[in-house]
Amino acid sequence: GLGFNIVGGTDQQYVSNDSSIYVSRIKRDGAAYLDGRLQEGDKILAVNGKELKDLRHKDAVELFRNAGYDVSLKIQRRLQPQNGPVGDRGDGESGGLPLAALLVPGLALAVAAVCILLRYRQRM
């Protein structure tokens, strides 16, 4: 497969008054994950030039299954986080900040504190 799950459709609206198709989950080590461009929460507008407008969920799934080897997606990047299943991976992964986003500033602060301490000790 393409390595991602979708939600939405005319029969399963994910966003109120919007029957669009959205990426709900990127599967680790799948094609979409390895490519790196598609993100959870993205709205998929077209697959290989075929618009996904006014499709039932199962019809959209069928389009993806029959997309072939080279797949072109037209997407709209999410502007803000969605409530609901987007970001809820259900596989034990956190949907929060990456660990590096917390460690790098913390490490920089620790290095600065050590430098200040060493300078202070040299003056004594």
N, C-alpha and C positions, 0 to 999 in steps of 0.2 A: 504493500500500500504506500500511500504518500507520507504516512507517519504523523497524521494529526486527526483529531476528531472534530466534528462540527455540531452545532446546534442551530435551531431556527427553521424557518420555512412557513408557508401559509397555514399549515395545520399545527405548528408547534412554535409559535412566536416566542422568541427569547427576550426581545425588548418590546415593550408595549407599543402597539400600533406600528410595528415594523416586522415584516415577514422575511427580512434578510437572513443570509447564512453567515454565521460567525464561527471562528476557530475557538473551540472550547479547550483543547488540550493539544500540546505538541508532545509526541512520544519520543522519549530519550533514545538517541541513536537511530531514529527514523530518518527518512529522506528530508523532511522539512527541518528537523533539528540540525542535521548535518549541514544543510544549506545555510541556515541561520537568518534568513530574511523574514520569514513568516513569524508572527508573534501571536500569543494567545490574546483573544479579544479582537483581532483583526476581522473586518467585515470582508467577505469574499464577494466581489461584484461579478466576476466572470471566470470561467474555466475554458482555456483554449479558445477564447473569443466568444463563447456562448454565455450570455448573461444569465444570472441566477435569479432573475426577478420573477416573482409570483410562482415559485415552485414549492411543491410539498417537500417535506424533509426527505422522504424516501427517494423522491426523484432527484434531488440534489446529490444524495449519497450515490445513486446510480451513475450520475454524470462523473463523479470523481472516480468511481470504480472503472469506468470505461474511458478514462482520460488518456490512457496510453503511457508510453515511457517518458516522452518529453512533454512536460505539463507547463503551461503558462497560466499564471493566476493574476487577475487584476484585483487588487485589494484596496481597502480604505483603512488606514491605520486608525486604531482607536484613539480618541482624543483624551479620554479620561477613563480610569478604571471602572469596569462594570460591576454591579452587584450580581451575586448568583454564582453559577458554576465556573465562570471564567476565572482562572487563577487558582481554583480549588482542584488541585491535581489528583487528590485522593490516593496518591502513592507514597505518602509520607514526606513529601518534599514541602518545604516552607514556601509560601508565596510572598514572603517579606523581602527585606533587603539582602543582597548577597553578603556573605561573610566578609569579603574584602572591603565592602563599603563601611564596615564597622571597625575592622582591624587596622586599616591603613591610617585613618586619623588617630586612632588610639596609639599606634606605634609612633607616629610623629610626635604626639604629645609626650610620650614616655621618653623619647630621645631628647626632646627639648628640656624636660625636667632633669634628666641626667646631666646634660650640659650645664644647666644653671647650678646644680648641686656641685659639680666639679669646679666651676669657677668660684663659687662661694667658699669651698674648702681651700682653694689655692690662696685666697686672700687672708685666711686665718693664720 
